[in-house]
Amino acid sequence: MGRLIETVGNYAEIPYYMAQANISVYCVEELCYAFCQNTFLLDRGLLDVGLVKWLESECGLKNLARPLYELVSKNGSPSAFVGMILEYAHYGSEKKRKETEELLRLGADMDASTRRKNFADYLVENGRYAQAVTEYEKVLEEMPSMNHVMRSELFHNKGVALCRLFSFQEAAEAFQMACQENPENGEAAVSFLAALRMSLSEGDYLAFIAEHQEWYESSLEVEKRMGMVQKEYENSDACRELTELLEKRDTVYYTTVSEKLAQMQKKYREMVAQP
């Protein structure tokens, strides 16, 4: 059973149509849910007197409407507008409310594609990699083909998310597309080879580099970085702890095997010795 939510105000007879998300809402809780689920689509169009009137007349939230009217009249920030509604409705946790306000503050004055990209980047930073890949793909579908620099960045970031999912072959394809969109994106070239190195056997990877001399310089950078990562790991506490565990495992393993063999030998000798 889901968690019960105490509602605030009335359930409207006439819904409010939220153009940015293309949905209609019937109460302040549904409005808050729409804010949190579609933050990357919201812009300054939120500062709508019609929305405030709907909250006042249809939802009966006069105390909420008064400060919202003032905020709209002063052309205040969309993040403050949404934050005021979320807090009044006690919607979600304080952390979730602050997160929604921050995302809106960062993207309210940007175009829709940039807002969606920033949202995807935010998902990567917070470990939601599969969802981020989906968002990057949506932005790429909308992004004009001539905007090569932005498309290159989108493909690169999509590749990063795929790497975090250990989908190295798909990541290599994304990084390669980033290189094709913008040949000057040197980081995409290094990332492409790194993902390729992780997805291929060592022999196949070396054969690829031998056949494609244009990637030689980038391959040296890949080896340099991997060497640094390897050295850093070898000097880490995690590596030392793992080594100790493996040594203990081996000791326990061989001791147990020796004991089992001794028992089997004893039983065998006893069986043979029987008349």
VOBA-1610 file (N, C-alpha, C; in pm, whole numbers, padded with zeros to 5 digits, always signed):
BEGIN
Met+00084-00119+00000Met+00000+00000+00000Met+00087+00124+00000Gly+00054+00223-00083Gly+00133+00344-00092Gly+00113+00434+00029Arg+00201+00529+00045Arg+00193+00623+00158Arg+00079+00721+00135Leu-00005+00742+00238Leu-00115+00837+00228Leu-00062+00980+00235Ile-00118+01067+00153Ile-00078+01207+00150Ile-00195+01294+00193Glu-00174+01374+00294Glu-00279+01466+00340Glu-00291+01581+00240Thr-00411+01596+00185Thr-00431+01697+00081Thr-00451+01835+00141Val-00425+01936+00059Val-00441+02075+00098Val-00537+02141+00000Gly-00642+02206+00051Gly-00736+02274-00038Gly-00838+02179-00099Asn-00910+02231-00200Asn-01018+02157-00263Asn-00972+02087-00391Tyr-01053+01988-00431Tyr-01034+01922-00561Tyr-01114+02003-00663Ala-01048+02057-00761Ala-01111+02152-00853Ala-01212+02084-00946Glu-01318+02156-00978Glu-01412+02110-01079Glu-01357+02138-01219Ile-01289+02249-01231Ile-01226+02287-01358Ile-01075+02274-01342Pro-01009+02193-01422Pro-00864+02173-01406Pro-00785+02292-01458Tyr-00660+02297-01416Tyr-00567+02396-01472Tyr-00479+02325-01575Tyr-00473+02383-01695Tyr-00391+02323-01800Tyr-00251+02380-01791Met-00154+02292-01768Met-00014+02331-01755Met+00052+02310-01891Ala+00067+02419-01966Ala+00112+02410-02104Ala+00252+02350-02117Gln+00343+02386-02027Gln+00482+02338-02039Gln+00491+02186-02038Ala+00407+02121-01956Ala+00410+01975-01946Ala+00296+01909-02024Asn+00209+01990-02080Asn+00096+01940-02160Asn+00006+01847-02078Ile-00026+01889-01955Ile-00114+01809-01870Ile-00212+01901-01797Ser-00322+01842-01749Ser-00420+01915-01669Ser-00416+01862-01527Val-00423+01951-01430Val-00419+01912-01289Val-00545+01958-01219Tyr-00586+01885-01115Tyr-00713+01912-01047Tyr-00695+01955-00901Cys-00574+01951-00850Cys-00552+01994-00712Cys-00407+02038-00698Val-00375+02099-00586Val-00241+02152-00567Val-00138+02040-00559Glu-00178+01922-00507Glu-00085+01810-00501Glu-00047+01762-00641Glu-00145+01757-00730Glu-00116+01718-00869Glu-00026+01823-00935Leu-00049+01949-00901Leu+00034+02057-00954Leu+00179+02040-00905Cys+00196+02010-00777Cys+00330+01991-00722Cys+00399+01872-00787Tyr+00323+01764-00808Tyr+00380+01646-00873Tyr+00428+01682-01013Ala+00347+01759-01085Ala+00385+01801-01220Ala+00511+01888-01218Phe+00522+01975-01118Phe+00643+02057-01105Phe+00766+01968-01090Cys+00759+01871-01001Cys+00876+01789-00969Cys+00913+01692-01081Gln+00813+01644-01154Gln+00840+01548-01260Gln+00881+01614-01391Asn+00852+01741-01407Asn+00878+01809-01534Asn+00959+01937-01516Thr+01042+01939-01414Thr+01117+02060-01381Thr+01197+02111-01500Phe+01256+02019-01576Phe+01342+02058-01689Phe+01263+02121-01804Leu+01129+02114-01799Leu+01046+02175-01904Leu+00993+02313-01864Leu+01008+02347-01738Leu+00945+02469-01688Leu+01028+02593-01720Asp+00959+02705-01740Asp+01026+02832-01768Asp+00948+02946-01702Arg+00976+03068-01742Arg+00913+03183-01678Arg+00763+03191-01707Gly+00715+03110-01799Gly+00571+03105-01824Gly+00491+03057-01704Leu+00562+03002-01604Leu+00495+02960-01481Leu+00432+03077-01406Leu+00491+03195-01420Leu+00442+03312-01347Leu+00313+03360-01413Asp+00209+03281-01393Asp+00081+03300-01461Asp-00026+03341-01360Val-00084+03457-01382Val-00192+03503-01295Val-00308+03404-01299Gly-00328+03342-01415Gly-00436+03244-01427Gly-00417+03126-01334Leu-00293+03084-01314Leu-00265+02975-01222Leu-00296+03018-01079Val-00259+03139-01043Val-00284+03189-00908Val-00435+03199-00883Lys-00510+03251-00982Lys-00655+03260-00969Lys-00717+03122-00953Trp-00664+03023-01025Trp-00715+02886-01016Trp-00692+02830-00875Leu-00573+02853-00820Leu-00544+02808-00685Leu-00639+02874-00583Glu-00669+03000-00609Glu-00755+03075-00517Glu-00901+03032-00528Ser-00954+03027-00650Ser-01097+03002-00668Ser-01134+02855-00671Glu-01058+02776-00745Glu-01092+02635-00760Glu-01042+02549-00643Cys-00925+02583-00592Cys-00868+02503-00482Cys-00894+02563-00345Gly-00945+02686-00341Gly-00976+02751-00214Gly-00855+02789-00132Leu-00740+02812-00199Leu-00615+02842-00128Leu-00586+02992-00133Lys-00669+03069-00063Lys-00655+03215-00064Lys-00527+03260+00004Asn-00490+03193+00111Asn-00368+03232+00182Asn-00243+03209+00098Leu-00246+03107+00013Leu-00134+03083-00079Leu-00137+03182-00194Ala-00255+03215-00240Ala-00268+03302-00358Ala-00215+03442-00333Arg-00235+03495-00212Arg-00195+03634-00185Arg-00047+03659-00212Pro+00046+03583-00153Pro+00188+03610-00183Pro+00226+03576-00327Leu+00152+03482-00389Leu+00182+03448-00529Leu+00145+03562-00622Tyr+00032+03629-00593Tyr-00006+03747-00673Tyr+00104+03853-00668Glu+00157+03873-00547Glu+00262+03974-00529Glu+00388+03935-00605Leu+00422+03807-00602Leu+00541+03758-00670Leu+00528+03775-00821Val+00409+03744-00874Val+00386+03759-01018Val+00392+03905-01059Ser+00334+03993-00978Ser+00332+04137-01010Ser+00472+04197-01014Lys+00562+04139-00935Lys+00701+04188-00931Lys+00791+04112-01028Asn+00731+04023-01109Asn+00807+03942-01205Asn+00920+03868-01133Gly+00882+03801-01025Gly+00979+03729-00944Gly+01033+03605-01015Ser+01110+03527-00944Ser+01175+03410-01005Ser+01080+03290-01006Pro+01083+03211-01112Pro+01001+03089-01116Pro+01035+02992-01003Ser+01163+02985-00965Ser+01201+02893-00858Ser+01135+02932-00726Ala+01127+03063-00698Ala+01062+03109-00576Ala+00911+03081-00581Phe+00853+03096-00699Phe+00711+03071-00721Phe+00678+02924-00690Val+00755+02834-00751Val+00733+02692-00731Val+00764+02652-00587Gly+00873+02705-00532Gly+00911+02673-00396Gly+00803+02711-00296Met+00738+02825-00320Met+00632+02871-00230Met+00514+02774-00231Ile+00480+02724-00350Ile+00367+02631-00362Ile+00402+02496-00301Leu+00522+02446-00327Leu+00563+02317-00272Leu+00565+02319-00119Glu+00618+02428-00065Glu+00628+02438+00080Glu+00490+02451+00144Tyr+00402+02528+00082Tyr+00266+02546+00137Tyr+00191+02413+00140Ala+00211+02332+00035Ala+00141+02204+00025Ala+00213+02093+00103His+00328+02125+00161His+00409+02027+00232His+00436+01906+00142Tyr+00465+01936+00014Tyr+00483+01828-00083Tyr+00626+01774-00080Gly+00641+01644-00060Gly+00773+01581-00061Gly+00859+01626+00056Ser+00980+01580+00055Ser+01076+01617+00159Ser+01134+01754+00132Glu+01195+01812+00233Glu+01260+01942+00215Glu+01372+01932+00112Lys+01443+01819+00112Lys+01551+01798+00015Lys+01496+01798-00128Lys+01382+01731-00149Lys+01322+01726-00282Lys+01275+01863-00325Arg+01219+01940-00233Arg+01172+02075-00268Arg+01289+02164-00308Lys+01398+02158-00231Lys+01516+02238-00262Lys+01577+02197-00396Glu+01577+02068-00421Glu+01632+02016-00547Glu+01553+02069-00666Thr+01420+02068-00654Thr+01334+02118-00762Thr+01356+02267-00784Glu+01365+02342-00676Glu+01390+02486-00687Glu+01523+02515-00755Glu+01626+02438-00718Glu+01758+02462-00774Glu+01761+02430-00924Leu+01699+02320-00964Leu+01694+02285-01106Leu+01621+02392-01185Leu+01513+02443-01128Leu+01435+02547-01197Leu+01513+02678-01202Arg+01584+02708-01095Arg+01663+02832-01092Arg+01770+02831-01201Leu+01833+02714-01220Leu+01940+02702-01318Leu+01890+02704-01462Gly+01766+02656-01484Gly+01722+02639-01622Gly+01607+02723-01670Ala+01548+02805-01583Ala+01426+02877-01620Ala+01444+02970-01739Asp+01562+03031-01753Asp+01584+03127-01861Asp+01656+03066-01980Met+01671+02934-01982Met+01738+02867-02094Met+01635+02813-02192Asp+01682+02780-02313Asp+01592+02717-02408Asp+01564+02574-02364Ala+01458+02514-02420Ala+01411+02383-02375Ala+01518+02274-02389Ser+01594+02275-02498Ser+01695+02172-02521Ser+01807+02180-02418Thr+01848+02302-02387Thr+01954+02320-02287Thr+01907+02277-02150Arg+01780+02308-02118Arg+01726+02265-01989Arg+01724+02113-01979Arg+01683+02047-02088Arg+01676+01901-02086Arg+01817+01841-02074Lys+01913+01902-02142Lys+02052+01854-02133Lys+02103+01868-01989Asn+02076+01983-01929Asn+02121+02004-01791Asn+02056+01904-01696Phe+01930+01869-01726Phe+01861+01770-01644Phe+01928+01634-01658Ala+01965+01598-01781Ala+02035+01470-01804Ala+02170+01469-01733Asp+02243+01582-01740Asp+02371+01592-01670Asp+02350+01574-01519Tyr+02243+01632-01469Tyr+02210+01620-01327Tyr+02185+01474-01290Leu+02116+01401-01377Leu+02089+01259-01352Leu+02219+01179-01343Val+02315+01210-01431Val+02444+01141-01429Val+02514+01168-01296Glu+02515+01293-01256Glu+02584+01332-01132Glu+02523+01263-01010Asn+02396+01224-01021Asn+02327+01162-00909Asn+02306+01011-00927Gly+02382+00953-01021Gly+02384+00808-01035Gly+02266+00747-01107Arg+02184+00827-01172Arg+02066+00774-01242Arg+02100+00764-01392Tyr+02188+00669-01422Tyr+02252+00663-01554Tyr+02157+00620-01666Ala+02075+00519-01642Ala+01984+00471-01746Ala+01885+00581-01785Gln+01833+00652-01687Gln+01740+00761-01715Gln+01811+00873-01790Ala+01937+00896-01755Ala+02014+01001-01823Ala+02033+00968-01971Val+02062+00841-02002Val+02080+00800-02142Val+01953+00830-02221Thr+01838+00800-02164Thr+01710+00828-02231Thr+01693+00976-02256Glu+01728+01058-02158Glu+01714+01203-02174Glu+01807+01257-02282Tyr+01932+01208-02285Tyr+02025+01252-02389Tyr+01972+01218-02528Glu+01914+01101-02541Glu+01860+01060-02670Glu+01744+01150-02714Lys+01661+01191-02618Lys+01550+01281-02649Lys+01602+01417-02697Val+01704+01468-02629Val+01760+01598-02669Val+01821+01588-02808Leu+01891+01479-02835Leu+01955+01462-02965Leu+01852+01455-03077Glu+01736+01399-03048Glu+01629+01395-03148Glu+01579+01536-03181Glu+01580+01624-03080Glu+01529+01760-03098Glu+01636+01856-03149Met+01763+01824-03124Met+01871+01916-03155Met+01893+01927-03305Pro+01896+02050-03361Pro+01922+02068-03505Pro+02053+02003-03547Ser+02053+01943-03664Ser+02171+01869-03711Ser+02291+01960-03732Met+02268+02090-03752Met+02381+02179-03777Met+02449+02228-03649Asn+02388+02199-03535Asn+02446+02240-03407Asn+02547+02133-03363His+02660+02127-03433His+02755+02018-03415His+02822+02019-03278Val+02853+02137-03227Val+02924+02145-03099Val+02837+02089-02986Met+02711+02133-02982Met+02621+02084-02877Met+02593+01936-02893Arg+02574+01890-03015Arg+02547+01748-03038Arg+02668+01663-02996Ser+02788+01715-03021Ser+02909+01644-02979Ser+02913+01629-02828Glu+02878+01735-02758Glu+02878+01731-02612Glu+02772+01634-02560Leu+02657+01632-02626Leu+02550+01541-02585Leu+02591+01395-02604Phe+02650+01365-02720Phe+02696+01228-02744Phe+02804+01188-02643His+02893+01281-02613His+02999+01252-02517His+02941+01220-02380Asn+02848+01303-02334Asn+02790+01282-02202Asn+02706+01154-02197Lys+02641+01123-02310Lys+02568+00996-02319Lys+02667+00879-02304Gly+02783+00891-02367Gly+02885+00788-02355Gly+02932+00770-02212Val+02946+00881-02140Val+02986+00874-01999Val+02883+00794-01919Ala+02754+00825-01942Ala+02648+00754-01870Ala+02650+00604-01903Leu+02674+00571-02029Leu+02680+00430-02070Leu+02800+00359-02007Cys+02912+00429-01993Cys+03028+00371-01925Cys+02995+00338-01780Arg+02920+00427-01717Arg+02883+00401-01577Arg+02792+00278-01566Leu+02726+00243-01676Leu+02642+00123-01681Leu+02721+00002-01730Phe+02852+00021-01753Phe+02941-00083-01804Phe+02902-00130-01945Ser+02832-00044-02019Ser+02797-00074-02158Ser+02903-00010-02248Phe+03024-00068-02246Phe+03138-00003-02309Phe+03128+00002-02462Gln+03070-00100-02522Gln+03058-00099-02667Gln+02965+00013-02714Glu+02850+00026-02647Glu+02757+00134-02681Glu+02820+00269-02649Ala+02896+00276-02541Ala+02963+00400-02504Ala+03063+00441-02612Ala+03139+00343-02663Ala+03236+00372-02769Ala+03166+00428-02892Glu+03049+00376-02924Glu+02973+00426-03039Glu+02929+00571-03016Ala+02887+00600-02893Ala+02845+00737-02860Ala+02963+00833-02868Phe+03078+00792-02814Phe+03197+00877-02819Phe+03243+00898-02964Gln+03231+00795-03044Gln+03271+00808-03185Gln+03181+00910-03256Met+03052+00906-03225Met+02960+01005-03283Met+02997+01146-03237Ala+03042+01158-03112Ala+03084+01288-03061Ala+03203+01340-03141Cys+03294+01250-03177Cys+03411+01288-03258Cys+03368+01330-03399Gln+03273+01259-03455Gln+03226+01291-03590Gln+03155+01426-03594Glu+03079+01455-03489Glu+03008+01583-03484Glu+03106+01699-03469Asn+03211+01677-03391Asn+03308+01784-03367Asn+03448+01724-03358Pro+03520+01718-03469Pro+03655+01658-03471Pro+03752+01724-03375Glu+03723+01845-03330Glu+03811+01916-03237Glu+03787+01876-03092Asn+03690+01790-03070Asn+03660+01744-02934Asn+03760+01635-02897Gly+03878+01675-02850Gly+03984+01581-02818Gly+03948+01487-02705Glu+03871+01533-02609Glu+03832+01448-02496Glu+03744+01334-02543Ala+03659+01361-02643Ala+03574+01255-02698Ala+03658+01147-02764Ala+03768+01186-02829Ala+03856+01089-02895Ala+03921+00998-02793Val+03970+01055-02683Val+04032+00975-02577Val+03928+00883-02514Ser+03808+00936-02491Ser+03702+00855-02431Ser+03661+00741-02523Phe+03658+00768-02654Phe+03623+00664-02751Phe+03721+00547-02742Leu+03850+00578-02741Leu+03951+00472-02736Leu+03949+00399-02602Ala+03924+00472-02495Ala+03919+00408-02363Ala+03802+00309-02356Ala+03686+00351-02408Ala+03570+00261-02408Ala+03594+00143-02501Leu+03660+00170-02614Leu+03690+00063-02709Leu+03786-00038-02646Arg+03882+00013-02573Arg+03981-00074-02507Arg+03914-00164-02404Met+03809-00112-02338Met+03738-00190-02238Met+03644-00292-02301Ser+03601-00268-02424Ser+03503-00357-02487Ser+03567-00464-02575Leu+03694-00444-02615Leu+03763-00539-02703Leu+03870-00616-02626Ser+03910-00729-02684Ser+04026-00799-02629Ser+04150-00716-02659Glu+04258-00741-02588Glu+04380-00663-02609Glu+04430-00675-02751Gly+04422-00796-02806Gly+04469-00817-02942Gly+04387-00740-03044Asp+04254-00743-03028Asp+04166-00671-03122Asp+04187-00520-03110Tyr+04208-00473-02987Tyr+04230-00329-02969Tyr+04359-00285-03036Leu+04466-00360-03017Leu+04594-00326-03079Leu+04585-00333-03231Ala+04507-00428-03281Ala+04489-00439-03426Ala+04415-00317-03478Phe+04319-00268-03402Phe+04245-00148-03443Phe+04337-00027-03451Ile+04421-00009-03349Ile+04513+00105-03348Ile+04612+00094-03464Ala+04657-00028-03492Ala+04753-00048-03602Ala+04690-00012-03737Glu+04561-00039-03750Glu+04492-00012-03876Glu+04445+00132-03888His+04441+00203-03777His+04391+00342-03777His+04495+00432-03711Gln+04594+00469-03788Gln+04703+00551-03736Gln+04656+00688-03687Glu+04540+00732-03736Glu+04491+00864-03694Glu+04456+00867-03545Trp+04442+00749-03484Trp+04408+00742-03342Trp+04532+00719-03255Tyr+04649+00716-03315Tyr+04769+00678-03241Tyr+04798+00773-03125Glu+04797+00902-03152Glu+04830+01000-03046Glu+04730+00991-02931Ser+04603+00976-02964Ser+04501+00964-02860Ser+04519+00836-02781Ser+04566+00729-02848Ser+04586+00602-02777Ser+04697+00615-02673Leu+04798+00696-02701Leu+04905+00718-02603Leu+04850+00788-02479Glu+04759+00881-02500Glu+04697+00950-02386Glu+04613+00853-02304Val+04544+00761-02373Val+04464+00661-02303Val+04553+00576-02213Glu+04665+00528-02268Glu+04756+00443-02190Glu+04814+00520-02072Lys+04844+00647-02094Lys+04899+00729-01987Lys+04798+00741-01872Arg+04673+00769-01907Arg+04571+00785-01803Arg+04543+00653-01732Met+04537+00545-01808Met+04511+00415-01745Met+04625+00375-01653Gly+04746+00411-01691Gly+04860+00383-01605Gly+04851+00460-01475Met+04808+00585-01485Met+04792+00667-01365Met+04684+00610-01274Val+04572+00566-01335Val+04463+00509-01257Val+04508+00380-01190Gln+04582+00297-01265Gln+04631+00171-01210Gln+04724+00195-01092Lys+04814+00292-01106Lys+04908+00324-00999Lys+04835+00378-00877Glu+04736+00463-00902Glu+04659+00520-00792Glu+04584+00411-00716Tyr+04529+00316-00793Tyr+04457+00206-00728Tyr+04551+00117-00647Glu+04667+00087-00702Glu+04762+00000-00633Glu+04808+00060-00501Asn+04807+00192-00492Asn+04850+00260-00369Asn+04733+00290-00275Ser+04614+00245-00311Ser+04495+00279-00232Ser+04473+00177-00119Asp+04397+00220-00018Asp+04361+00131+00092Asp+04275+00016+00042Ala+04188+00046-00056Ala+04098-00058-00108Ala+04177-00174-00168Cys+04284-00141-00241Cys+04367-00245-00302Cys+04436-00329-00195Arg+04489-00263-00093Arg+04558-00335+00013Arg+04460-00428+00087Glu+04340-00378+00113Glu+04241-00459+00183Glu+04200-00580+00100Leu+04183-00559-00031Leu+04145-00670-00119Leu+04256-00774-00127Thr+04380-00729-00134Thr+04493-00822-00138Thr+04499-00908-00012Glu+04477-00843+00103Glu+04477-00917+00229Glu+04365-01020+00233Leu+04249-00983+00183Leu+04136-01076+00181Leu+04164-01195+00091Leu+04226-01169-00024Leu+04258-01278-00117Leu+04361-01372-00055Glu+04460-01314+00015Glu+04561-01399+00080Glu+04498-01485+00188Lys+04408-01426+00264Lys+04340-01502+00369Lys+04253-01611+00307Arg+04188-01574+00195Arg+04103-01672+00128Arg+04186-01792+00082Asp+04302-01765+00023Asp+04388-01873-00024Asp+04434-01961+00091Thr+04470-01897+00203Thr+04517-01973+00319Thr+04407-02065+00371Val+04288-02009+00387Val+04174-02087+00435Val+04140-02198+00336Tyr+04143-02166+00206Tyr+04110-02264+00102Tyr+04203-02385+00109Tyr+04334-02360+00107Tyr+04429-02471+00105Tyr+04428-02549+00236Thr+04404-02481+00347Thr+04395-02551+00475Thr+04276-02645+00475Thr+04162-02595+00426Thr+04041-02676+00423Thr+04057-02796+00331Val+04117-02773+00211Val+04139-02881+00116Val+04231-02988+00175Ser+04337-02943+00242Ser+04432-03039+00304Ser+04362-03123+00409Glu+04277-03061+00491Glu+04205-03135+00593Glu+04111-03237+00532Lys+04041-03196+00424Lys+03949-03288+00357Lys+04023-03407+00296Leu+04137-03379+00234Leu+04216-03487+00174Leu+04267-03584+00280Ala+04309-03530+00393Ala+04358-03614+00502Ala+04247-03705+00553Gln+04126-03652+00563Gln+04013-03732+00608Gln+03981-03843+00508Met+03983-03807+00378Met+03955-03906+00274Met+04062-04015+00271Gln+04187-03977+00289Gln+04297-04075+00291Gln+04280-04170+00410Lys+04242-04114+00525Lys+04224-04196+00644Lys+04114-04298+00623Lys+04001-04253+00565Lys+03890-04344+00540Lys+03929-04451+00439Tyr+04006-04410+00338Tyr+04050-04507+00236Tyr+04140-04614+00298Arg+04234-04570+00383Arg+04324-04666+00447Arg+04246-04762+00536Glu+04146-04708+00606Glu+04064-04791+00693Glu+03987-04896+00614Met+03936-04851+00495Met+03862-04944+00410Met+03953-05053+00355Val+04075-05015+00313Val+04169-05111+00255Val+04216-05209+00362Ala+04232-05159+00483Ala+04284-05243+00591Ala+04184-05344+00641Gln+04054-05324+00607Gln+03954-05418+00653Gln+03972-05555+00584Pro+03955-05666+00660Pro+03973-05800+00603Pro+03861-05833+00503
//
